[in-house]
Amino acid sequence: MLSAESTAAVKATLPAVAGALDEITTRFYATMFRDRPELLDGMFNRGNQAGGVQQRALAGSIAGFAAALVGDPDTRPDALLSRIAHKHTAVGVTDAHYTIVHKYLFGAIAEVLGAAVTPRMAEAWDEVYWLMAGALIAQEARLYQEAGVAPGGTWRPWTVVERHEETTEVTSFLLRPADGRPAPAARAGQYVSVRTRMPDGVHQVRQYSLSADPGGDLRRITVKRIAGTDAAPDGEVSNLLCRTVRPGDELTVSVPCGDVVLDETDTPLLLVSAGIGCTPMVGMLAHLAATGSTRPVLVLHADTAPHAHALRAETRELADRLPRAATEFWYEHPEPDAHPEPDAHTGLMDLTGLDIPTDATVYLCGPLPFMRTIRTRLLSLGIPAHHIHYEVFGPDLWLPDTA
């Protein structure tokens, strides 16, 4: 809990700090990577750095945590902390990293705000930082312990057993531990990090959902080649994996992480996805089929076209194995010569006319604009906000607004 003196100081300076956070975090990362370039080798995503995504996510997290402390001092923003702690565990963050980040972050604050940073203000924001860091360190220690590894010891070698081309842009890899030890336990909906050496010698890490039932010693990830835009380069890891990795190759993979996991209740389920956001949903659907679930399940997916819909046939097959499951798909560009399918629609996803119980548990995954639109529509249909869970691929730019 923030002290009374610091609460007053943070409340008074939050608008100024929040307004400068984009500049602060940009300066922070630039200075830290200049002095500690090894942090870009196997921990930080340089694609997110190039596009400014990581900077915006850090700024939003700090502002969101500070606002929660002063706005509702008796309640911790657990959703924010849990999401960050899982991502940190998936890349091997340890206590020592928080000291490094503190040094460069507060140096950037002093540089950007200059004389506006009074001793009282600096002390108050220092308290905010260490409250957040302390909560994350505790959560991450618990996650490492549950995974049966030492802090930072998240990595193991895995062998690629099979490779399957799902679409022209999407490839699945079936993996088995290369060291002969049992695979770590995983829950439906979780993801793993893959650590890969790039052609320039730098290691990069990306997260991929487990796209099949996480049982036994086999795990499956499904990777989409990410095409670059004016604001960001091609996805270097996804393209490298899809282009070069074959059965028999080894990948360095983390313990399973992620707090968006399938619940074990008997309430109706709504699984909603777009694009490659189908992967955690198929993992959940596979687990339901493997356990003989009798829950009502409605699977909704939107994509550009049927041929671009990864795991399409598998989604239908899994739904057919469940006694109370149904699928509905939407395609912006349907294939004109395709055989008509009763569950396929033309255009963007439209919930009109669907029977969605107000007590349903909802899981969302896809582009942020898609998830915002669907969440708003679900709320208007009477679904409580706390029933709607979502997974973001990459830094979470939405959570501070919805936590």
TAMODA-V802860 format. One record per pair of residues at least 4 apart in sequence whose C-alpha atoms are under 7 Angstrom apart, sorted by the first residue. I is the first residue (numbers start at 1). GAP is how many residues later the second one is. Records with the same first field share a line. If there is no record, write none. Layout:
I=GAP ; GAP
//
This chain:
1=72
2=4 ; 5 ; 67
3=4
4=4
5=4
6=4 ; 118
7=4 ; 63
8=4
9=4 ; 112 ; 115
10=4 ; 114 ; 115
11=59
13=4
14=4
15=4
16=4
17=4
18=45
20=4
21=4 ; 38
22=4 ; 33 ; 34 ; 37
23=4
24=4 ; 84 ; 85 ; 88
25=4 ; 30 ; 34
26=4 ; 29
27=4 ; 81
28=4 ; 76 ; 77 ; 80
29=4
30=4
31=4 ; 73
32=4 ; 72
33=4 ; 6
39=4 ; 5
40=4 ; 6
41=161 ; 162 ; 163
42=153 ; 161 ; 162 ; 163
43=48 ; 161 ; 162
45=4 ; 159 ; 160
46=4
47=4 ; 185 ; 186
48=4 ; 5 ; 6
49=4 ; 5 ; 6
50=182
51=180 ; 181
52=4
53=4 ; 342
54=4 ; 341
55=4
56=4
57=4 ; 338 ; 339 ; 340
58=4
59=4
60=4 ; 340
61=4 ; 339
62=4
63=4
64=4 ; 336
65=4 ; 12
66=4 ; 62
67=4
68=4 ; 5 ; 9
69=4
77=4
78=4
79=4 ; 324
80=4 ; 319 ; 323
81=4 ; 55
82=4 ; 177
83=4 ; 176
84=4
85=4 ; 51 ; 54 ; 55
86=4 ; 171 ; 172 ; 173
87=4
88=4 ; 5
89=4 ; 51 ; 55
90=64 ; 102 ; 103 ; 164 ; 165 ; 167
91=102
92=60 ; 61 ; 62
93=4 ; 59
94=57 ; 58
95=42
96=4
97=4
98=4 ; 35
99=4
100=4
101=4
102=4
103=4
104=4
105=4
106=4
107=4
108=4
109=4
110=4 ; 7
113=4
117=4 ; 5
118=4
119=4
120=4
121=4
122=4
123=4
124=4
125=4
126=4
127=4
128=4
129=4
130=4
131=4
132=4
133=4
134=4
135=4
136=4
137=4
138=4
139=4
140=4
141=4 ; 10
142=4
143=4
144=4 ; 5 ; 6 ; 7
145=4
147=37 ; 108
149=4 ; 5
154=100 ; 101
155=97 ; 98 ; 99 ; 100
156=96 ; 97 ; 98
157=20 ; 21 ; 22 ; 93 ; 94 ; 95 ; 96
158=17 ; 18 ; 19 ; 20 ; 92 ; 93 ; 94 ; 95
159=16 ; 17 ; 18 ; 19 ; 89 ; 90 ; 91 ; 92
160=13 ; 14 ; 15 ; 16 ; 86 ; 87 ; 88 ; 89 ; 90
161=13 ; 14 ; 15 ; 86 ; 87
162=11 ; 12 ; 85
163=9 ; 10 ; 11 ; 83 ; 84
164=7 ; 8 ; 9
165=5 ; 6 ; 7
166=4 ; 5 ; 6 ; 144 ; 145
167=4 ; 140 ; 141 ; 143
169=55 ; 56
170=52 ; 53 ; 54 ; 55 ; 140
171=51 ; 52 ; 53 ; 71
172=48 ; 49 ; 50 ; 51
173=47 ; 48 ; 49
174=44 ; 45 ; 46 ; 47
175=43 ; 44 ; 45
176=41 ; 42 ; 43
177=4 ; 6
182=35
183=34
184=71
186=4 ; 28 ; 70
187=27 ; 74
188=25 ; 26 ; 73 ; 74 ; 95 ; 96 ; 99
189=20 ; 21 ; 71 ; 72 ; 73 ; 91 ; 92 ; 94 ; 95
190=19 ; 20 ; 66 ; 67 ; 68 ; 70 ; 71
191=16 ; 17 ; 18 ; 19 ; 65 ; 66 ; 67
192=15 ; 16 ; 17 ; 61 ; 62 ; 63 ; 64 ; 65
193=12 ; 13 ; 14 ; 15 ; 60 ; 61
194=11 ; 12 ; 13 ; 57 ; 58 ; 59 ; 60
195=8 ; 9 ; 10 ; 11 ; 57 ; 58
196=7 ; 8 ; 9 ; 56
197=4 ; 5 ; 6 ; 7
198=4 ; 5 ; 6
206=31
208=13 ; 14 ; 15
209=12 ; 70 ; 71
210=9 ; 10 ; 11 ; 70 ; 73
211=9 ; 10 ; 11 ; 68 ; 69 ; 71 ; 72
212=8 ; 70 ; 71 ; 74
213=70 ; 73 ; 74
214=5
222=57
223=15
224=14 ; 52
225=10 ; 13 ; 14 ; 17
226=8 ; 9 ; 12 ; 13
227=7 ; 8
228=4 ; 5 ; 6 ; 7
229=4
235=4
236=4
237=4
238=4
239=4
240=4
241=4
245=4
260=129 ; 130 ; 131
262=22
266=29
267=28 ; 92 ; 93 ; 94
268=27 ; 28 ; 29 ; 91 ; 92 ; 93
269=27 ; 28 ; 29 ; 91 ; 92 ; 93
270=27 ; 28 ; 29 ; 90 ; 91 ; 92 ; 93
271=10 ; 27 ; 28 ; 29 ; 91 ; 92 ; 93
272=27 ; 28 ; 29 ; 91 ; 92 ; 93
273=4 ; 5 ; 27 ; 28 ; 29 ; 91 ; 92 ; 93
274=4 ; 27 ; 28 ; 29 ; 91 ; 92
275=27 ; 28 ; 34 ; 91
276=90
277=88 ; 89
278=4 ; 87
279=4
280=4
281=4
282=4 ; 33
283=4
284=4
285=4 ; 33
286=4 ; 32
287=4
288=4 ; 5
289=4 ; 29 ; 32 ; 33
293=29
294=28 ; 29 ; 30
295=29
296=28 ; 29
297=27 ; 28 ; 29
298=27 ; 28 ; 29
299=27 ; 28 ; 29
300=27 ; 28 ; 29
301=27 ; 28 ; 29
302=27 ; 28 ; 29 ; 46 ; 47
303=5 ; 6 ; 27 ; 28 ; 29
304=4 ; 27 ; 28 ; 29
305=4 ; 26 ; 27 ; 28 ; 29
306=25 ; 28
311=4
312=4
313=4
314=4
315=4
316=4 ; 11
317=4
318=4
319=6 ; 7
327=16
328=15 ; 16
329=14 ; 15 ; 16
330=14 ; 15 ; 16 ; 17 ; 18 ; 19
331=14 ; 15 ; 16 ; 17
332=14 ; 15 ; 16
334=12
358=24 ; 25
359=24
361=26 ; 27
362=25 ; 26 ; 27
363=25 ; 26 ; 27
364=7 ; 25 ; 26 ; 27
365=6 ; 25 ; 26 ; 27
366=4 ; 5
367=4
368=4
369=4
370=4
371=4
372=4
373=4
374=4
375=4
376=4
377=4
378=4 ; 5
379=4 ; 5 ; 6
383=4
392=4
398=4
399=4
//
